Structures are given as structure tokens and as C-alpha cells.
Amino acid sequence: MNVIRVFPRRTKLTPTDSYAFVGDPPLWLPEADRVHVSCTFTWDKPEALRLVGAWSQHYMHVWLGGPQYGMGSDFTPGMYVREGITFTSRGCNNQCPFCLVPEMEGKLRTIPITLGHTINDNNLLQTGREHMSKVFQMLKSQRKAATFGGGLQASLVDDWVAEELRGLRIDQLFLAADTIGALKPLKKAVGKLSFLPRRKLRCYVLIGFQGETIEQAKDRLEQIWEIGCMPFAQLYQPPDKFIEYSEAWKWLNREWCRPAAMVAMHQKVGYSCRLE
């Protein structure tokens, strides 16, 4: 069965095969049994609905789905994310006030493990050692080094997890520190993962949430740098609207999500970058 997948916007995860499209139908239309319009972000819902109408002019069966409209338990590699990215679980048991995963995907549950070198689970470390062991074993069979793009919960990085990760070829590993309270477990996790250089040890950092000022966000980002991670700043966006941030906020976000910019900035002020 040929299925066209349509996306409102292109991201680093968007598939690149000949049946994956971004936006309106092209002049050349492939033969297909159905069209799936996939919506990931809340603010893309109007565009996703418009695309359903646009593609319905050419195909009889056009469905609207994706994370914003619920998702099943199955995962098909290469279908809605590019080849190499895989999910081995859905959902999360945490209730972070800024995160929609529990609402959209529910409590954490494992799904069949499929091959891939990039693990995008919302919270792999909540799945338990038996499942994680199978995931790590699968990663050892991959030609490319592993990337933990979904992020690992820093407070769950124990000695067992650290030793398992030490046995892998790792391209990048993401932790997270979205609040001041997250800095202590982050520091502990980084200590256990000291075999990874800063360039491989990334950290998602939500900024601008609940009235946080630019100075407060910058201070937290600096603390994360000093702990030994390479921050990846992300401006907070609520589920019900799109915030248009000031140029100062946008500049801070750009500065703290680009590794080259962060390295250059800290070399100027004399920090040790420990990239290797």
C-alpha cells in the first residue's frame, strides 16, 4: 500500500523519501492509496487542516493525524520520521507543567523495539532495565553511533545506566535541565557520564517559562555550561497560542543552541571548553 505523508513544516525529523511531502500537492502527483497529514505542533493545526482540504482535491482518502491528534502504539521506521530514528516507548510518567506528553500519549508504555541509531523516546530511563538492556543491545548492532535525542532523565542516570552507556559508541546524548531544581541531579548525572566530552553531552534547557527573565535564563544556562554540558536552549511555547518573543530572547536562544557560538563565547572569557 502506497501512503503519502504530508507535513505542515520541515524539521530535522521529517522523512525524505519520495512519498513524503511538506505543504501543498506538487505538480507531479504519485499514485497512492491514501494520504496522511501529520501534525506535530499545536500551532500547526490550522495549516494541517488546510492541507487536508488541499490534498483532498486530488485523493479520495485523506486522513489527519500525528501527535496533536493522538497516536497508536505501533511505530513504523521511516514512516513519519526519517530513517535511523526509532521509538521504543511512548508516554511519560512525570507531570511536568510545561510538557504535553502525558496528556497526548498517556502513561509510559513500551512498544516493540525496531532498528535505529537515534532513540527518541520521551523517557527511556523509565522503561526498566530489561527493556533498556534490549535497546542498548540493539544499538550495538547499528553501524552509526547512537544518539539519545529524546533526552535521558538526569535523576535516573545511576551507575548501571552509566556503565551501559559507556559500552556504546555515542554520537550525542541529551539530558535536560528545565528548572533551577534540575541542576543538582544534572550535575550528579554528568559526573557519572564523565567519559563523554562536552560536545557529546548535550542538555535541553527550556527558557522563558513562568515569567523567567532573560538574566535568570542566562544565569541558568551558564550554570549548565559550568556543570559540563553543551546547552540546547528552547523558548517555551504554550499549547494554546504562539508567543512572539522579543529579539533579545531570540538572540539568547540562538546563542545558546549553537555549539560553535557557545564555544567561541566561552573561549573569549577564558572558560575551559573540554570538547575532546
C-alpha positions, 0 to 999 in steps of 0.5 A: 500500500502506497501512503503519502505523508504530508507535513505542515513544516520541515524539521530535522525529523521529517522523512525524505523519501519520495512519498513524503511531502511538506505543504501543498500537492506538487505538480507531479502527483504519485499514485497512492492509496491514501494520504496522511497529514501529520501534525506535530505542533499545536500551532500547526493545526490550522495549516494541517487542516488546510492541507487536508482540504488541499490534498483532498482535491486530488485523493479520495482518502485523506486522513489527519493525524500525528501527535496533536491528534493522538497516536497508536502504539505501533511505530513504523521506521521511516514512516513519519520520521526519517530513517535511523530514528526509532521509538521504543516507548511512548508516554511519560510518567512525570507531570511536568507543567510545561510538557504535553506528553502525558496528556497526548500519549498517556502513561509510559508504555513500551512498544516493540523495539525496531532498528535505529541509531537515534532513540527518541523516546520521551523517557527511556530511563523509565522503561526498566532495565530489561527493556533498556538492556534490549535497546542498548543491545540493539544499538550495538548492532547499528553501524552509526553511533547512537544518539539519545535525542529524546533526552535521558532523565538526569535523576535516573542516570545511576551507575548501571545506566552509566556503565551501559552507556559507556559500552556504546559508541555515542554520537550525542546524548541529551539530558535536560535541565528545565528548572533551577531544581534540575541542576543538582541531579544534572550535575550528579548525572554528568559526573557519572557520564564523565567519559563523554566530552562536552560536545557529546553531552548535550542538555535541553534547557527550556527558557522563558517559562513562568515569567523567567527573565532573560538574566535568570535564563542566562544565569541558568544556562551558564550554570549548565555550561559550568556543570559540563554540558553543551546547552540546547536552549528552547523558548517555551511555547504554550499549547494554546497560542504562539508567543512572539518573543522579543529579539533579545530572547531570540538572540539568547536562544540562538546563542545558546543552541549553537555549539560553535557560538557557545564555544567561541563565547566561552573561549573569549572569557577564558572558560575551559571548553573540554570538547575532546 
